[in-house]
Amino acid sequence: MSKVKQEFEIDENGWCSAYETGDLVMVNDNKLGIVMNKVVSKQKTMFPFIKVLLLEDNHIYDYGLNSLEIVSKA
């Protein structure tokens, strides 16, 4: 599996621009998931979370930036 260099910026809403809707990611417990639509929150957050649909159980979970690795870009 090839790794994608992770360069990212965090916008004013706390969304990490490296992750886009539909990206295939591996979470910290070696499970695959798909990045869901970004949710714009008025709350400023120091450590933004990204909603990921896990392929294993089809549930949506929030993961921190340090818990994700991009496998394939959408």
C-alpha positions in Angstrom: 0.0 0.0 0.0 1.5 3.3 -1.0 1.3 6.2 1.4 0.2 9.7 0.4 2.1 12.6 1.8 -0.1 14.4 4.3 0.0 18.1 4.0 -2.9 20.0 5.5 -4.3 23.2 6.7 -7.0 23.8 9.2 -9.6 26.4 8.1 -11.5 28.8 10.3 -14.2 26.2 10.9 -11.7 23.6 12.2 -12.0 21.5 9.1 -8.8 19.8 7.9 -8.4 20.5 4.2 -6.3 17.4 3.5 -9.4 15.2 3.9 -12.1 15.5 1.4 -15.5 13.8 1.2 -15.0 10.3 -0.2 -11.4 9.8 0.7 -10.5 6.3 1.8 -8.6 6.4 5.1 -7.2 3.9 7.6 -8.0 4.7 11.2 -5.7 4.0 14.2 -7.0 0.5 14.7 -6.2 -0.6 11.1 -9.8 -0.4 9.9 -10.8 1.2 6.6 -13.3 4.0 6.4 -14.6 6.8 4.1 -14.5 10.5 5.0 -18.1 11.8 5.2 -19.4 15.3 4.4 -17.7 17.9 6.4 -19.7 19.4 9.2 -19.3 23.2 9.7 -19.3 24.0 13.4 -19.4 27.4 14.9 -17.3 26.1 17.8 -13.6 26.7 17.4 -11.6 23.6 18.1 -7.9 23.1 18.7 -8.1 19.4 17.6 -10.6 19.0 14.8 -12.4 15.7 14.3 -13.4 14.2 11.0 -16.5 12.1 10.5 -15.6 8.7 9.1 -17.9 5.9 7.9 -16.2 2.6 8.9 -16.5 0.0 6.3 -16.5 -2.8 8.9 -19.8 -1.9 10.6 -21.3 0.9 8.5 -21.3 3.3 11.5 -20.1 6.9 11.5 -17.5 7.9 14.1 -15.5 11.0 14.8 -11.7 10.6 14.5 -9.0 13.1 15.4 -6.4 14.1 12.8 -3.6 12.0 14.4 -5.8 8.9 14.1 -6.2 8.9 10.3 -3.9 8.0 7.4 -5.0 8.7 3.8 -5.1 5.5 1.7 -6.7 6.9 -1.5 -7.9 10.3 -2.4 -11.5 10.7 -3.8 
